[in-house]
Structures are given as structure tokens and as C-alpha cells.
Amino acid sequence: MISKYFNPYTDFGFKKLFGEEASKDLLVDFLNQLLPPQHQIAKLSFKNPESLADTIDERKAVFDIYCESSTGERFIVEMQKAKMQFFKDRSLFYSTSAIREQGQKGVWNFKLLPVYFIAILDFKYDEKEEERKFRRDVCLKDQDGDVFYDKLHFKFLQMPLFNKTEDQLETHFDKWVYFLKHLEDFDHIPAILNEPIFQKGFEIAQVSHLDSDQYDVYLKSVLSYNEAQATIDTAFMDGEKKGKIEGKIEGKIEIAKTMLAKGFDMETVAEMTGLSISDITYLHQSSQ
């Protein structure tokens, strides 16, 4: 049964809510809850996320929103639906790509504008439970904890760790997280979210307002999301059992084989398992 409001964790839902010109004010309002006073956004423009990568294989982050404020700050926003290997490394790679693109030909003094990497995660990336935090704000600091460089920031939101109920919401940021986490479950607008910015979000997210083509795309997006969750959960359990005996790489191979058999494209399989495209191509060819 399709809910009244779409799932924002799907590719379609996330881009519809935050990645279109008509909903740009939602993205600005959400980002401003995460940003310090000196980097608050007045206006922003969308940039092509593929400009962050130098090769075709690197241009597969389907959830990326890459935008720039009117004063030059860069923002990379990702919705990650499944745990992946080397996620922190990948975050650093994409953020430094946004730094590298600021390079200028000829004489240049190397002055850079701030870069923010914001990740909304539908999983827990911290392995140790005692180290888990819903929100992590990360920047470069020295041995005394003083900020060394204030132009590269990471914001990680582990959504499963946000457990506030409606009567516990204290800030506008709390309301945004509550909205995103429970959007698909709502059948009406809660009183605490009955504000213009969220009213617009609910209006955009109402499935009945999609045209027939959008509805078809959304259904495919939901199917892909659900299948990915179920397949990855099962495959990782099987892979872990096999991995304990034959090593972690064998576990990844089993996961990749399962996903390929389910019809997932090679780029998605590579992203979810951490294997290279060439490895996935070999597995795909050997299975035919």
C-alpha cells in the first residue's frame, strides 16, 4: 500500500523534496539549521554533481545534490540508504573534489571558499554502540581541540539514532529531522509541523499530486529502495557467515553475486559492496 506522502529516502523522493528549483527554499531552510551564523545561505544555485568527479566510474553518487551559495560556499548533500565500505573516505574524497575545482589557472593566491559535506544516513555507520552519535559535526582541529581550518566541514546525521517524539521536539532542526524520518508514516500534518515551510514540504511530498509519469518513477524508486534493503540485509548475513571462514572479500563477492542475480546495475553493486567496477563486470560475465 502506497502511503499518502512519499519516502524521502528514495532517490525520487529526496530529489523531489530538495533537488528541484521549485523546492529550493526547503533545502535552504534545512541547510541553515546545520550551518553557523557566518555561513547562513540567502540564495543558492544547483551545480552538476558530475563535476565533482574526474572519471566516469566516480560519477555514480545518485543521491548527490551539489549546490553553491550566492557568496560561494559549496554544499554537497547526500542521502545514503545503505551502509557502504569506506564511507568516511568517500565523503572526504567528494569534499576535496569540491575544493579542487576552485583552483584557478595562472597566478592565484590559493584562497578557498568553504565546503560543507552533509550526509543524511539511513543506517548506523559507527561500529561500536558506545561511540554512536545521531549528529556529528566535524572540522579540522589541532592537538588542543582548537579549530585549525574553518573551511572544510562534515555533518553526519545517523537517522536511526534520532528517537525524539513529537512532544520532545525543541528546535527547528529537530522538526526537520522528525519530518524527514517520519514523512512516509504521516496521514496528516502534525500540529507541531504546521508551519509554512513544512506545509510546502507536505504539499510536494503528497503522492496524489504526482502526475502519471512521476508516479511510475516513484513506484520504481520505492521498489528499488525496498529490494535494496531486503537484498543487502540478507546478503550481508550470508556474506558474514561465509566471510568468517573465507575472508571478508569472499563475503563481498557473495553479496555482489546476489545483487546481480536480483537485477541491480553494476554501479549500484559496486557502491554497496566496495568492489571495483572491473570486479563486478567480471562477476557479471562469469555468471552468464
C-alpha positions as a printed Julia matrix, in Angstrom:
288×3 Matrix{Float64}:
  0.0     0.0     0.0
  1.37    3.4    -1.01
  1.45    5.98    1.79
 -0.09    9.43    1.47
  3.38   11.01    1.41
  6.4     9.68   -0.43
  9.5     8.16    1.11
 12.27   10.82    1.24
 14.93    8.11    1.45
 14.23    7.07   -2.13
 16.13    8.62   -4.99
 12.93   10.17   -6.37
 11.69   11.43   -3.02
 14.95   13.04   -1.97
 15.47   14.86   -5.26
 11.83   15.94   -5.43
 11.98   17.36   -1.93
 15.39   19.03   -2.07
 16.8    18.88   -5.59
 14.43   20.95   -7.74
 14.18   24.69   -8.35
 10.61   24.76   -7.02
 11.69   23.28   -3.68
 14.96   25.14   -3.3
 13.65   27.1    -0.31
 13.2    23.8     1.56
 16.85   22.93    1.0
 17.99   26.4     2.1
 15.91   26.23    5.28
 17.17   22.75    6.13
 20.84   23.57    5.47
 20.67   26.76    7.52
 19.81   24.66   10.58
 23.18   22.94   10.21
 25.31   25.97    9.37
 26.99   28.56   11.63
 25.82   32.2    11.51
 28.65   33.31    9.22
 27.72   30.76    6.54
 23.93   31.08    6.52
 22.51   30.81    2.99
 20.42   33.56    1.44
 20.36   32.13   -2.08
 21.86   29.1    -3.76
 22.17   27.56   -7.19
 22.41   23.91   -8.15
 25.61   22.62   -9.69
 26.16   19.45  -11.71
 27.28   16.71   -9.26
 29.27   15.06  -12.03
 31.66   17.99  -11.93
 32.98   16.51   -8.68
 34.49   13.51  -10.46
 37.31   13.09  -12.93
 36.27    9.71  -14.33
 33.01    8.08  -15.34
 33.29    5.45  -12.6
 33.39    8.17   -9.96
 30.14    9.78  -11.14
 27.73    7.32   -9.58
 26.56    9.01   -6.35
 22.91    9.08   -7.37
 21.75   10.88   -4.23
 24.14   13.81   -4.54
 22.9    17.36   -4.51
 25.7    19.8    -5.21
 24.95   23.48   -4.77
 26.63   26.82   -4.23
 25.51   29.82   -2.21
 25.48   33.34   -3.6
 28.65   34.02   -1.6
 30.48   30.98   -2.97
 30.2    28.3    -0.27
 29.85   24.79   -1.7
 27.43   22.25   -0.26
 27.35   18.53   -1.04
 24.21   16.88    0.32
 23.8    13.11    0.24
 21.04   10.75    1.29
 22.63    7.33    1.81
 20.19    4.45    2.09
 22.6     1.61    2.86
 25.84    1.1     4.7
 28.88    1.05    2.47
 32.55    0.36    2.89
 34.93    3.31    3.39
 32.06    5.78    3.72
 34.2     8.33    5.55
 36.91    8.04    2.89
 34.33    8.57    0.18
 32.98   11.64    1.99
 36.46   13.11    2.18
 37.11   12.33   -1.48
 34.0    14.16   -2.67
 34.58   17.14   -0.41
 38.16   17.58   -1.58
 36.94   17.39   -5.17
 34.78   20.43   -4.42
 37.91   22.14   -3.12
 40.0    21.16   -6.14
 37.5    22.58   -8.6
 38.1    26.03   -7.11
 41.62   26.04   -8.49
 42.31   28.85  -10.96
 44.65   28.97  -13.92
 47.51   31.42  -13.94
 48.51   33.47  -10.91
 46.34   32.51   -7.95
 46.75   33.07   -4.2
 45.08   29.74   -3.23
 42.26   31.42   -1.33
 39.4    28.9    -1.0
 35.73   29.21   -0.18
 34.12   26.92    2.45
 32.95   23.41    1.58
 30.32   21.53    3.56
 29.58   17.82    3.17
 26.17   16.93    4.64
 25.21   13.25    4.83
 21.73   12.07    5.84
 22.2     8.37    6.61
 19.52    5.71    6.76
 21.9     3.47    8.69
 24.36    3.49   11.6
 27.94    3.81   10.42
 29.55    3.69   13.88
 30.59    0.12   14.63
 30.8     0.49   18.43
 27.47    1.24   20.08
 29.06    3.38   22.81
 30.53    5.69   20.15
 27.3     6.24   18.24
 26.01    9.79   17.93
 22.98   10.94   15.96
 24.77   14.06   14.76
 28.47   14.58   14.18
 29.89   17.97   13.22
 33.47   17.51   12.07
 36.18   20.01   11.14
 39.99   20.16   11.28
 41.31   20.79   14.81
 44.75   20.76   16.4
 46.01   18.71   19.36
 44.34   21.1    21.82
 40.93   20.91   20.15
 41.2    24.38   18.62
 39.92   24.84   15.08
 42.85   24.81   12.66
 40.91   25.25    9.4
 37.37   26.6     9.2
 36.6    25.99    5.53
 36.05   22.22    5.43
 33.15   20.8     7.42
 31.32   17.48    7.62
 27.82   17.0     9.02
 26.75   13.38    9.52
 23.2    12.55   10.6
 22.59    8.92   11.56
 18.82    8.97   11.24
 18.12    5.66   13.06
 19.64    7.23   16.19
 17.12   10.11   16.27
 14.43    8.93   18.68
 12.71   12.13   19.8
  8.92   12.01   19.92
  6.67   14.85   18.79
  6.41   16.36   22.28
 10.22   16.29   22.66
 10.99   18.45   19.62
 12.71   21.62   20.8
 14.31   23.29   17.79
 13.54   23.92   14.14
 16.28   21.42   13.32
 14.55   18.78   15.47
 11.39   19.39   13.47
 13.24   18.91   10.16
 14.73   15.6    11.25
 11.37   14.43   12.6
  9.74   15.45    9.3
 12.27   13.52    7.2
 12.32   10.43    9.38
  8.53   10.03    9.64
  7.25   11.66    6.44
  6.12    8.42    4.83
  4.24    7.42    8.01
  2.13   10.57    8.34
 -1.52   10.6     7.24
 -1.97   14.26    8.2
  0.19   17.25    9.13
  1.06   17.14   12.87
  0.29   20.34   14.75
  3.95   20.89   15.61
  4.87   20.84   11.89
  2.03   23.12   10.85
  4.37   25.86    9.64
  4.67   27.33    6.11
  7.98   25.6     5.26
  6.74   22.17    6.33
  3.32   22.75    4.78
  5.11   23.2     1.48
  7.13   20.05    2.13
  3.97   18.05    2.76
  2.39   19.53   -0.38
  5.35   18.48   -2.53
  5.51   15.04   -0.9
  1.83   14.18   -1.42
  1.78   11.17   -3.73
 -1.65   12.09   -5.15
 -0.13   15.28   -6.59
  2.29   13.36   -8.83
  1.4    13.01  -12.48
  1.26    9.54  -14.02
  4.87    9.58  -15.23
  6.18   10.81  -11.87
  4.08    8.2   -10.09
  5.59    5.42  -12.19
  9.1     6.7   -11.47
  8.31    6.89   -7.77
  6.98    3.31   -7.67
 10.18    2.09   -9.31
 12.18    4.12   -6.81
 10.27    2.58   -3.89
 10.72   -0.91   -5.32
 14.43   -0.33   -5.75
 14.72    1.01   -2.18
 12.81   -1.91   -0.65
 14.63   -4.52   -2.7
 17.98   -2.97   -1.87
 17.18   -3.03    1.85
 15.98   -6.64    1.8
 18.7    -7.91   -0.51
 21.51   -6.19    1.33
 20.26   -7.35    4.74
 20.05  -10.95    3.56
 23.25  -10.84    1.55
 25.26   -9.35    4.37
 24.08  -12.04    6.77
 25.04  -14.74    4.28
 28.23  -12.92    3.41
 29.22  -12.59    7.07
 28.84  -16.33    7.62
 30.93  -17.1     4.57
 33.33  -14.28    5.33
 34.23  -15.69    8.75
 35.57  -18.78    7.02
 36.94  -17.5     3.73
 37.68  -13.85    4.49
 35.83  -10.59    4.05
 36.41  -10.37    0.3
 34.52  -13.62   -0.21
 31.62  -12.17    1.73
 31.54   -9.14   -0.56
 31.62  -11.37   -3.62
 28.61  -13.3    -2.35
 26.77  -10.05   -1.76
 27.65   -8.84   -5.26
 26.5   -12.1    -6.85
 23.2   -11.93   -5.02
 22.59   -8.32   -6.07
 23.49   -9.05   -9.71
 21.11  -12.01   -9.73
 18.38   -9.68   -8.43
 18.95   -7.33  -11.38
 20.81   -4.46   -9.71
 23.03   -2.46  -12.07
 26.79   -2.83  -11.73
 27.35    0.72  -10.44
 24.93    0.18   -7.55
 26.52   -3.2    -6.72
 29.97   -1.61   -6.71
 28.79    1.23   -4.46
 27.1    -1.08   -1.97
 29.92   -3.66   -1.74
 33.03   -1.55   -2.19
 34.22   -3.77   -5.05
 35.53   -2.14   -8.23
 33.54   -1.87  -11.45
 36.01   -4.22  -13.12
 35.44   -6.83  -10.38
 31.68   -6.51  -10.74
 31.95   -6.77  -14.54
 33.98   -9.97  -14.17
 31.44  -11.48  -11.78
 28.61  -10.49  -14.12
 30.29  -12.07  -17.15
 31.29  -15.24  -15.31
 27.71  -15.8   -14.17
 26.32  -15.76  -17.71
